[in-house]
Amino acid sequence: MKQTRIIATELSHYAKEELAAGHRFYLPEIGYLSLSVSNTPPTEDSDDKQTGSNIYLRNIDFRPEARFLNEVKRKVRFEKSKNSTLSKRYTEDELWQKMEAYINENGYPTQVVMRSHFDLSKYMAAQWLTRFNTEGKLVKKGTQLPPLYFFP
């Protein structure tokens, strides 16, 4: 393990040196690291020309060797996630009953609680809290991030 760390540290050092000099860095049998640059265009109202000072490092790109990529493709397997990006669907009465039970036991909900406890997306949690607040079922108090909701 210690030997692996030493090799990785040395590799990191050489990669930084090569990339800083504007070169690609080759990882044998794996692929290449290269710079991804962009430019900041001069403003419309200035007479400035595009110069090297307008160019900046945006990212470091990795391009795997074809053989490496194909071997990974052959071995990779994906499983369906147990989690969903979709919100659980509730009628207003169903969710309100759950909210009342939660508030009676825990004091107050937040958007994070709505997401984790009631299986809602960030968007739907915000929608339901806004709706209950607008209808007067909940009162929004506390800081802006995260606001807390209480019975009126």
Z-matrix of the N, CA and C atoms (Angstrom, degrees):
N
C 1 1.451
C 2 1.531 1 110.20
N 3 1.331 2 116.80 1 -42.93
C 4 1.453 3 120.78 2 -179.75
C 5 1.532 4 110.66 3 -64.07
N 6 1.334 5 116.55 4 -39.68
C 7 1.462 6 121.43 5 179.05
C 8 1.531 7 110.50 6 -63.73
N 9 1.320 8 117.03 7 -39.78
C 10 1.465 9 121.91 8 178.92
C 11 1.526 10 110.06 9 -63.13
N 12 1.325 11 116.82 10 -41.32
C 13 1.461 12 120.92 11 179.53
C 14 1.527 13 111.01 12 -64.60
N 15 1.316 14 116.87 13 -40.25
C 16 1.467 15 121.19 14 178.93
C 17 1.527 16 109.80 15 -63.71
N 18 1.320 17 116.73 16 -44.65
C 19 1.469 18 120.93 17 179.30
C 20 1.528 19 110.14 18 -62.84
N 21 1.327 20 117.15 19 -43.74
C 22 1.463 21 121.01 20 -179.73
C 23 1.525 22 110.63 21 -64.12
N 24 1.320 23 117.75 22 -39.02
C 25 1.466 24 121.74 23 178.44
C 26 1.515 25 110.69 24 -64.10
N 27 1.327 26 116.99 25 -45.11
C 28 1.466 27 121.11 26 177.85
C 29 1.530 28 110.85 27 -63.17
N 30 1.318 29 116.58 28 -43.80
C 31 1.455 30 122.14 29 178.93
C 32 1.528 31 110.23 30 -59.79
N 33 1.325 32 116.94 31 -43.66
C 34 1.457 33 122.26 32 178.26
C 35 1.526 34 110.75 33 -60.79
N 36 1.321 35 116.75 34 -43.48
C 37 1.461 36 121.50 35 179.28
C 38 1.531 37 110.97 36 -59.58
N 39 1.321 38 116.27 37 -50.32
C 40 1.471 39 120.05 38 -178.79
C 41 1.530 40 111.74 39 -65.66
N 42 1.320 41 116.97 40 -37.93
C 43 1.467 42 120.29 41 178.84
C 44 1.521 43 110.28 42 -62.27
N 45 1.340 44 117.38 43 -45.15
C 46 1.461 45 120.57 44 179.31
C 47 1.523 46 111.09 45 -61.46
N 48 1.321 47 116.95 46 -42.25
C 49 1.467 48 121.15 47 -179.76
C 50 1.528 49 111.08 48 -62.42
N 51 1.312 50 116.85 49 -47.97
C 52 1.470 51 121.04 50 -178.21
C 53 1.527 52 111.67 51 -66.08
N 54 1.335 53 116.82 52 -44.91
C 55 1.463 54 119.83 53 -179.30
C 56 1.529 55 110.82 54 -66.11
N 57 1.333 56 117.53 55 -39.79
C 58 1.459 57 120.91 56 179.33
C 59 1.533 58 111.15 57 -64.03
N 60 1.331 59 116.45 58 -28.18
C 61 1.464 60 120.88 59 177.51
C 62 1.529 61 111.49 60 -82.77
N 63 1.331 62 117.22 61 -1.33
C 64 1.457 63 121.20 62 177.92
C 65 1.513 64 114.50 63 89.57
N 66 1.327 65 117.86 64 11.07
C 67 1.466 66 121.36 65 -179.33
C 68 1.528 67 111.05 66 -97.12
N 69 1.312 68 114.85 67 161.88
C 70 1.467 69 119.74 68 168.76
C 71 1.522 70 107.33 69 -77.55
N 72 1.336 71 115.96 70 155.50
C 73 1.463 72 119.56 71 176.74
C 74 1.522 73 107.55 72 -119.39
N 75 1.324 74 116.13 73 125.18
C 76 1.465 75 121.85 74 -176.54
C 77 1.520 76 110.72 75 -96.84
N 78 1.317 77 115.82 76 126.67
C 79 1.461 78 123.01 77 172.14
C 80 1.523 79 105.84 78 -101.44
N 81 1.333 80 118.25 79 107.84
C 82 1.466 81 120.84 80 -174.11
C 83 1.528 82 113.13 81 -50.89
N 84 1.329 83 114.79 82 130.05
C 85 1.463 84 125.42 83 178.69
C 86 1.526 85 113.83 84 63.70
N 87 1.338 86 117.41 85 9.57
C 88 1.462 87 121.30 86 179.37
C 89 1.529 88 110.54 87 -117.55
N 90 1.337 89 116.89 88 -59.61
C 91 1.450 90 118.95 89 179.82
C 92 1.512 91 112.43 90 160.81
N 93 1.328 92 115.63 91 -162.04
C 94 1.460 93 122.28 92 -173.84
C 95 1.518 94 111.74 93 -119.75
N 96 1.322 95 115.42 94 142.36
C 97 1.454 96 122.50 95 168.14
C 98 1.519 97 106.65 96 -104.36
N 99 1.320 98 116.75 97 137.12
C 100 1.460 99 119.98 98 177.84
C 101 1.518 100 109.27 99 -145.46
N 102 1.328 101 114.92 100 161.64
C 103 1.457 102 120.64 101 -179.08
C 104 1.519 103 110.63 102 -80.69
N 105 1.317 104 115.26 103 142.57
C 106 1.457 105 122.50 104 172.06
C 107 1.520 106 105.59 105 -114.51
N 108 1.316 107 116.22 106 114.99
C 109 1.458 108 119.93 107 -176.34
C 110 1.518 109 110.72 108 -115.02
N 111 1.317 110 114.60 109 161.52
C 112 1.453 111 121.26 110 177.04
C 113 1.518 112 107.18 111 -142.84
N 114 1.316 113 115.74 112 174.12
C 115 1.453 114 117.68 113 178.32
C 116 1.512 115 110.10 114 -130.35
N 117 1.309 116 113.88 115 154.58
C 118 1.450 117 121.15 116 175.64
C 119 1.517 118 106.34 117 -101.77
N 120 1.322 119 118.17 118 110.38
C 121 1.470 120 118.71 119 -178.18
C 122 1.523 121 111.00 120 -67.26
N 123 1.334 122 116.28 121 147.32
C 124 1.458 123 118.46 122 176.51
C 125 1.520 124 110.16 123 -63.27
N 126 1.312 125 116.77 124 153.45
C 127 1.464 126 120.14 125 -179.81
C 128 1.528 127 109.34 126 -68.10
N 129 1.316 128 115.92 127 153.97
C 130 1.468 129 121.42 128 -175.82
C 131 1.531 130 112.48 129 -62.92
N 132 1.330 131 116.68 130 -32.88
C 133 1.457 132 119.27 131 -175.62
C 134 1.531 133 113.67 132 -87.81
N 135 1.337 134 117.62 133 3.00
C 136 1.465 135 119.57 134 179.69
C 137 1.523 136 110.43 135 -104.66
N 138 1.304 137 115.12 136 159.18
C 139 1.459 138 121.39 137 177.49
C 140 1.526 139 110.84 138 -95.42
N 141 1.326 140 116.67 139 10.88
C 142 1.467 141 121.31 140 -176.55
C 143 1.523 142 111.33 141 -63.82
N 144 1.315 143 114.77 142 143.49
C 145 1.457 144 121.19 143 173.68
C 146 1.513 145 108.08 144 -96.75
N 147 1.303 146 115.39 145 159.91
C 148 1.460 147 120.94 146 176.66
C 149 1.530 148 108.38 147 -69.43
N 150 1.335 149 117.02 148 124.45
C 151 1.465 150 121.28 149 179.79
C 152 1.522 151 109.22 150 -129.35
N 153 1.325 152 115.25 151 174.86
C 154 1.467 153 120.43 152 178.76
C 155 1.514 154 113.17 153 -61.94
N 156 1.332 155 116.56 154 -24.30
C 157 1.468 156 118.80 155 179.56
C 158 1.525 157 111.75 156 -72.61
N 159 1.331 158 116.98 157 -13.34
C 160 1.464 159 120.29 158 177.21
C 161 1.529 160 112.23 159 -84.11
N 162 1.328 161 117.32 160 -9.18
C 163 1.463 162 121.46 161 -177.05
C 164 1.529 163 109.37 162 -93.98
N 165 1.332 164 115.87 163 137.31
C 166 1.460 165 119.97 164 179.12
C 167 1.530 166 110.05 165 -139.21
N 168 1.321 167 115.01 166 157.72
C 169 1.465 168 121.64 167 178.36
C 170 1.519 169 108.74 168 -78.12
N 171 1.314 170 116.31 169 119.81
C 172 1.459 171 121.51 170 -179.76
C 173 1.518 172 111.45 171 -92.15
N 174 1.336 173 116.12 172 -40.42
C 175 1.465 174 119.33 173 -175.13
C 176 1.516 175 108.87 174 -167.13
N 177 1.316 176 116.14 175 175.22
C 178 1.461 177 122.21 176 170.95
C 179 1.517 178 106.31 177 -116.08
N 180 1.315 179 116.24 178 122.79
C 181 1.459 180 121.78 179 -178.35
C 182 1.520 181 110.50 180 -93.71
N 183 1.333 182 115.16 181 151.50
C 184 1.457 183 121.39 182 174.90
C 185 1.516 184 108.03 183 -122.09
N 186 1.321 185 115.87 184 131.49
C 187 1.466 186 120.97 185 176.41
C 188 1.520 187 107.66 186 -124.18
N 189 1.340 188 116.90 187 108.34
C 190 1.467 189 119.04 188 -177.84
C 191 1.528 190 111.46 189 -72.00
N 192 1.320 191 115.76 190 152.69
C 193 1.460 192 120.05 191 171.58
C 194 1.519 193 107.92 192 -68.86
N 195 1.315 194 116.74 193 148.84
C 196 1.473 195 121.82 194 -175.99
C 197 1.525 196 111.29 195 -57.58
N 198 1.311 197 117.44 196 -43.34
C 199 1.473 198 121.07 197 -178.03
C 200 1.533 199 110.56 198 -63.67
N 201 1.317 200 116.67 199 -43.67
C 202 1.465 201 121.78 200 178.61
C 203 1.532 202 110.32 201 -61.18
N 204 1.332 203 116.27 202 -48.17
C 205 1.456 204 121.38 203 -179.74
C 206 1.528 205 111.13 204 -61.74
N 207 1.327 206 117.79 205 -43.17
C 208 1.465 207 121.09 206 -179.95
C 209 1.518 208 112.14 207 -64.37
N 210 1.319 209 117.25 208 -38.33
C 211 1.470 210 120.03 209 177.87
C 212 1.523 211 110.62 210 -65.09
N 213 1.322 212 116.91 211 -41.68
C 214 1.461 213 120.16 212 178.20
C 215 1.533 214 109.90 213 -64.95
N 216 1.332 215 117.10 214 -43.38
C 217 1.472 216 121.08 215 178.87
C 218 1.519 217 111.58 216 -58.20
N 219 1.341 218 116.28 217 -40.63
C 220 1.461 219 120.24 218 -179.68
C 221 1.521 220 112.52 219 -65.04
N 222 1.320 221 116.87 220 -32.99
C 223 1.467 222 120.77 221 -174.06
C 224 1.526 223 114.44 222 -95.62
N 225 1.322 224 117.22 223 -19.40
C 226 1.458 225 119.16 224 -174.40
C 227 1.528 226 111.15 225 -72.75
N 228 1.325 227 115.99 226 142.79
C 229 1.462 228 122.82 227 176.50
C 230 1.513 229 107.85 228 -135.81
N 231 1.327 230 116.57 229 139.84
C 232 1.445 231 121.46 230 -179.92
C 233 1.517 232 109.69 231 -115.13
N 234 1.321 233 115.08 232 146.35
C 235 1.451 234 121.18 233 176.48
C 236 1.520 235 108.40 234 -120.95
N 237 1.305 236 115.07 235 148.82
C 238 1.452 237 119.50 236 177.03
C 239 1.525 238 108.54 237 -69.02
N 240 1.314 239 115.45 238 134.20
C 241 1.457 240 121.00 239 -179.34
C 242 1.521 241 110.24 240 -69.71
N 243 1.308 242 115.58 241 145.94
C 244 1.465 243 120.25 242 175.75
C 245 1.527 244 109.84 243 -78.92
N 246 1.331 245 116.68 244 -17.65
C 247 1.456 246 121.42 245 179.80
C 248 1.519 247 109.53 246 -92.16
N 249 1.297 248 115.70 247 156.24
C 250 1.455 249 121.09 248 -179.82
C 251 1.517 250 109.62 249 -124.48
N 252 1.299 251 115.90 250 150.37
C 253 1.459 252 120.18 251 174.62
C 254 1.522 253 110.15 252 -87.85
N 255 1.312 254 116.43 253 -6.61
C 256 1.460 255 120.81 254 -179.92
C 257 1.520 256 109.96 255 -92.19
N 258 1.299 257 115.66 256 147.84
C 259 1.456 258 121.14 257 178.38
C 260 1.515 259 110.50 258 -80.14
N 261 1.319 260 114.28 259 149.16
C 262 1.449 261 119.37 260 170.90
C 263 1.525 262 106.95 261 -69.15
N 264 1.315 263 116.33 262 140.59
C 265 1.467 264 120.15 263 -177.36
C 266 1.532 265 110.16 264 -91.89
N 267 1.321 266 114.13 265 131.79
C 268 1.457 267 121.85 266 178.58
C 269 1.519 268 109.14 267 -129.24
N 270 1.328 269 115.13 268 151.24
C 271 1.459 270 118.15 269 163.76
C 272 1.525 271 105.05 270 -82.38
N 273 1.308 272 116.79 271 164.50
C 274 1.463 273 119.43 272 -179.57
C 275 1.527 274 110.88 273 -60.77
N 276 1.331 275 116.89 274 -41.61
C 277 1.471 276 120.30 275 -179.49
C 278 1.528 277 111.58 276 -64.58
N 279 1.330 278 117.08 277 -42.47
C 280 1.473 279 120.32 278 179.64
C 281 1.531 280 111.05 279 -60.25
N 282 1.318 281 115.80 280 -48.95
C 283 1.458 282 119.10 281 -177.86
C 284 1.521 283 111.21 282 -68.16
N 285 1.329 284 116.95 283 -37.49
C 286 1.456 285 119.42 284 -179.45
C 287 1.524 286 111.02 285 -64.68
N 288 1.331 287 117.95 286 -38.76
C 289 1.471 288 120.45 287 176.41
C 290 1.526 289 110.71 288 -61.58
N 291 1.312 290 116.79 289 -43.49
C 292 1.464 291 120.89 290 177.90
C 293 1.536 292 110.82 291 -64.86
N 294 1.338 293 116.24 292 -39.43
C 295 1.465 294 120.52 293 178.52
C 296 1.526 295 111.02 294 -63.63
N 297 1.330 296 116.63 295 -44.96
C 298 1.467 297 119.90 296 179.21
C 299 1.525 298 110.76 297 -59.99
N 300 1.322 299 116.60 298 -43.87
C 301 1.470 300 120.18 299 179.18
C 302 1.528 301 110.51 300 -63.19
N 303 1.311 302 116.39 301 -42.56
C 304 1.467 303 120.34 302 -179.54
C 305 1.528 304 110.60 303 -64.09
N 306 1.340 305 117.37 304 -46.39
C 307 1.466 306 121.25 305 -177.79
C 308 1.520 307 110.71 306 -65.26
N 309 1.328 308 117.87 307 -40.74
C 310 1.464 309 120.97 308 179.04
C 311 1.529 310 111.36 309 -62.46
N 312 1.305 311 117.00 310 -33.91
C 313 1.461 312 120.86 311 -177.73
C 314 1.532 313 112.34 312 -87.99
N 315 1.347 314 117.85 313 -37.96
C 316 1.466 315 121.38 314 -171.24
C 317 1.521 316 115.39 315 -113.62
N 318 1.311 317 118.42 316 -10.07
C 319 1.455 318 120.25 317 176.81
C 320 1.514 319 115.54 318 101.53
N 321 1.304 320 118.98 319 -55.74
C 322 1.462 321 121.41 320 -176.47
C 323 1.524 322 110.04 321 -159.55
N 324 1.330 323 116.80 322 146.98
C 325 1.461 324 119.76 323 173.34
C 326 1.532 325 111.19 324 -99.30
N 327 1.289 326 115.08 325 159.79
C 328 1.469 327 122.63 326 170.00
C 329 1.523 328 106.39 327 -126.49
N 330 1.317 329 116.06 328 175.59
C 331 1.461 330 119.73 329 177.69
C 332 1.536 331 110.45 330 -62.56
N 333 1.324 332 116.69 331 -37.90
C 334 1.465 333 120.56 332 179.36
C 335 1.531 334 110.45 333 -63.30
N 336 1.328 335 115.94 334 -41.04
C 337 1.472 336 120.35 335 177.26
C 338 1.520 337 110.13 336 -62.28
N 339 1.323 338 115.96 337 -44.22
C 340 1.469 339 120.24 338 -179.98
C 341 1.528 340 110.41 339 -59.12
N 342 1.324 341 115.75 340 -40.59
C 343 1.465 342 119.77 341 -178.74
C 344 1.520 343 111.47 342 -67.65
N 345 1.326 344 116.77 343 -48.52
C 346 1.462 345 119.33 344 -174.34
C 347 1.522 346 112.91 345 -80.91
N 348 1.316 347 117.43 346 -41.17
C 349 1.458 348 120.61 347 -174.04
C 350 1.532 349 113.18 348 -79.43
N 351 1.335 350 115.99 349 -31.33
C 352 1.462 351 119.90 350 -175.85
C 353 1.529 352 113.49 351 -113.87
N 354 1.338 353 116.99 352 10.02
C 355 1.472 354 122.56 353 177.35
C 356 1.529 355 112.56 354 55.75
N 357 1.325 356 115.98 355 50.75
C 358 1.452 357 121.14 356 178.99
C 359 1.524 358 110.13 357 -112.13
N 360 1.326 359 116.44 358 151.27
C 361 1.461 360 120.99 359 173.05
C 362 1.528 361 107.90 360 -72.76
N 363 1.312 362 116.09 361 166.39
C 364 1.465 363 120.69 362 178.19
C 365 1.532 364 110.22 363 -58.50
N 366 1.318 365 115.78 364 -43.54
C 367 1.459 366 121.26 365 179.74
C 368 1.533 367 111.53 366 -61.11
N 369 1.336 368 116.30 367 -49.61
C 370 1.468 369 119.58 368 -176.32
C 371 1.526 370 111.70 369 -68.97
N 372 1.333 371 117.53 370 -35.13
C 373 1.466 372 119.95 371 176.86
C 374 1.527 373 109.43 372 -61.16
N 375 1.319 374 116.73 373 -44.63
C 376 1.465 375 120.99 374 178.79
C 377 1.529 376 110.57 375 -64.16
N 378 1.327 377 117.02 376 -40.85
C 379 1.468 378 121.07 377 179.97
C 380 1.527 379 111.58 378 -62.17
N 381 1.342 380 116.05 379 -46.50
C 382 1.460 381 119.35 380 -179.07
C 383 1.525 382 111.17 381 -65.79
N 384 1.319 383 118.05 382 -43.23
C 385 1.466 384 120.23 383 179.94
C 386 1.527 385 110.77 384 -63.60
N 387 1.317 386 117.53 385 -40.75
C 388 1.465 387 121.19 386 177.55
C 389 1.525 388 110.03 387 -63.95
N 390 1.308 389 116.40 388 -42.28
C 391 1.476 390 120.92 389 -179.85
C 392 1.528 391 110.94 390 -62.59
N 393 1.343 392 116.91 391 -48.79
C 394 1.464 393 119.91 392 -179.82
C 395 1.528 394 111.04 393 -64.55
N 396 1.317 395 116.87 394 -34.01
C 397 1.465 396 121.44 395 177.49
C 398 1.527 397 110.23 396 -68.25
N 399 1.326 398 117.27 397 -45.04
C 400 1.467 399 122.20 398 -179.44
C 401 1.530 400 110.90 399 -64.09
N 402 1.329 401 116.27 400 -37.62
C 403 1.471 402 120.70 401 -179.74
C 404 1.525 403 112.22 402 -76.93
N 405 1.329 404 117.63 403 -7.83
C 406 1.460 405 120.72 404 179.02
C 407 1.518 406 114.03 405 85.33
N 408 1.328 407 117.47 406 7.14
C 409 1.468 408 120.24 407 178.39
C 410 1.523 409 111.04 408 -76.57
N 411 1.340 410 116.34 409 -28.72
C 412 1.459 411 122.12 410 178.16
C 413 1.516 412 109.33 411 -130.51
N 414 1.332 413 115.42 412 153.69
C 415 1.457 414 121.74 413 175.60
C 416 1.519 415 106.84 414 -119.43
N 417 1.319 416 115.17 415 131.14
C 418 1.462 417 122.26 416 -179.08
C 419 1.527 418 108.96 417 -86.67
N 420 1.344 419 116.90 418 125.42
C 421 1.467 420 121.59 419 179.59
C 422 1.518 421 109.00 420 -138.42
N 423 1.308 422 114.81 421 169.27
C 424 1.462 423 119.84 422 175.39
C 425 1.509 424 112.30 423 93.16
N 426 1.308 425 115.08 424 -162.04
C 427 1.456 426 120.96 425 -177.64
C 428 1.513 427 110.61 426 -75.93
N 429 1.323 428 115.33 427 167.56
C 430 1.463 429 120.70 428 179.25
C 431 1.524 430 110.83 429 -65.20
N 432 1.333 431 116.41 430 -41.01
C 433 1.472 432 122.00 431 -179.68
C 434 1.506 433 109.75 432 -124.07
N 435 1.263 434 123.54 433 113.29
C 436 1.455 435 126.24 434 -15.38
C 437 1.530 436 109.88 435 -91.68
N 438 1.298 437 116.87 436 138.66
C 439 1.470 438 117.65 437 175.96
C 440 1.534 439 109.98 438 -70.76
N 441 1.308 440 114.77 439 151.83
C 442 1.460 441 121.21 440 177.02
C 443 1.515 442 108.01 441 -108.23
N 444 1.318 443 116.85 442 152.41
C 445 1.467 444 121.53 443 -178.13
C 446 1.518 445 108.64 444 -123.50
N 447 1.336 446 115.37 445 137.25
C 448 1.467 447 121.99 446 -177.54
C 449 1.519 448 109.19 447 -133.34
N 450 1.336 449 114.75 448 164.89
C 451 1.461 450 119.44 449 170.49
C 452 1.523 451 107.57 450 -67.17
N 453 1.329 452 117.99 451 146.70
C 454 1.480 453 119.64 452 178.66
C 455 1.519 454 112.30 453 -66.24
